Amino acid sequence: MDILSASTASLACIRRSSYVQLIAELQDLIHTNSKFVSLEEQVTIFLYSCVTDLTLKHIGEQFQQSSDTISLYFQKILVILLTQLLYSRYVQLPTREYINSSCILYSAVQISTFDHSFVLSI
């Protein structure tokens, strides 16, 4: 699938090395591919959803998956990232300097993806 090519990291606004490291971390925690969706695609769905703020329908079109599948894997990766092991290691509140006037969030959690390059708005 072309969405998982070398442009995956830029599509999800994350450094390629961080993306690879995140996938490796999840594999170490025994998270694997599903029958039809690879772990890499699951993570990319999650990151792309957070970055673009598109509807499930539009993200489903991008990944050639149903809205239900997009929702399922978004929730799966979110729950994994919120487990105590990963949360305590990689999630931190953003600094005041990080949130600027162009980034208005009601509440924000910074996903520290090894290079502090990703913000998840909840």
ChimeraX attribute file (.defattr): number of C-alpha atoms within 10 A of each C-alpha:
attribute: neighborCount
match mode: 1-to-1
recipient: residues
	/A:1	7
	/A:2	8
	/A:3	15
	/A:4	14
	/A:5	9
	/A:6	10
	/A:7	12
	/A:8	20
	/A:9	20
	/A:10	12
	/A:11	17
	/A:12	21
	/A:13	18
	/A:14	21
	/A:15	19
	/A:16	15
	/A:17	13
	/A:18	17
	/A:19	23
	/A:20	13
	/A:21	14
	/A:22	16
	/A:23	19
	/A:24	14
	/A:25	13
	/A:26	18
	/A:27	13
	/A:28	10
	/A:29	12
	/A:30	9
	/A:31	14
	/A:32	15
	/A:33	13
	/A:34	10
	/A:35	6
	/A:36	8
	/A:37	13
	/A:38	13
	/A:39	18
	/A:40	19
	/A:41	18
	/A:42	23
	/A:43	21
	/A:44	24
	/A:45	24
	/A:46	22
	/A:47	24
	/A:48	22
	/A:49	21
	/A:50	18
	/A:51	17
	/A:52	12
	/A:53	11
	/A:54	12
	/A:55	12
	/A:56	18
	/A:57	15
	/A:58	16
	/A:59	21
	/A:60	19
	/A:61	13
	/A:62	12
	/A:63	17
	/A:64	14
	/A:65	16
	/A:66	15
	/A:67	15
	/A:68	12
	/A:69	17
	/A:70	24
	/A:71	17
	/A:72	14
	/A:73	20
	/A:74	21
	/A:75	14
	/A:76	15
	/A:77	19
	/A:78	15
	/A:79	12
	/A:80	15
	/A:81	18
	/A:82	15
	/A:83	10
	/A:84	11
	/A:85	11
	/A:86	17
	/A:87	15
	/A:88	11
	/A:89	13
	/A:90	17
	/A:91	19
	/A:92	15
	/A:93	13
	/A:94	15
	/A:95	9
	/A:96	7
	/A:97	7
	/A:98	11
	/A:99	13
	/A:100	10
	/A:101	8
	/A:102	6
	/A:103	8
	/A:104	10
	/A:105	13
	/A:106	7
	/A:107	9
	/A:108	15
	/A:109	15
	/A:110	18
	/A:111	23
	/A:112	20
	/A:113	19
	/A:114	16
	/A:115	13
	/A:116	16
	/A:117	13
	/A:118	19
	/A:119	22
	/A:120	17
	/A:121	15
	/A:122	9
